[in-house]
Amino acid sequence: MAFSGGDNQSGGPMADINVTPLVDVMLVLLIIFMITAPLMSHKIQVRLPETRLDTPPVDTQGTPITIAIKENGEIYWNDQPVQRSLLESQLAVEAQKKPQPRVDIRADRTTRYRLVSEVVKTAKDVGIAKVGFVITPER
């Protein structure tokens, strides 16, 4: 503890705070931030694709296959009911075609993700290259 010898004649402890270490730390932090701030604001220019939802996409591979999944687990192949066991064989037949058709998956809003994931995994396992999801655009 520092004792004063000038103003305070009582010889008690000095109540002033030594701010020199605080100023040193603040200057070091200021220098660090001055060096790192330009590095953090460096932006990489990326050109994102642009699309409009009101125009239909150009269909280059024929008609897509639409698989609909209802909340209760029922699966429909182009609006026709299909058993889960037959789904894999139908997808395998479609995977052999040249050019391979696109598979679009429609699901109810309340369908469990597990059901959708199983259908996507089945499609990928048999060799379907393009699997997409059908959504309704915002109004």
Protein Blocks (a to p, Z undefined) as FASTA:
>chain_A
ZZdfklmmnopacfbdcfklmmmmmmmmmmmmmmmmmmmmpccddddddddfkbccddfe
bpaddddddfkopaceehiacdfklmmmmmmmmmmpccdddddddddfklcfklmmmmmm
mmmmnopabdcddddddZZ
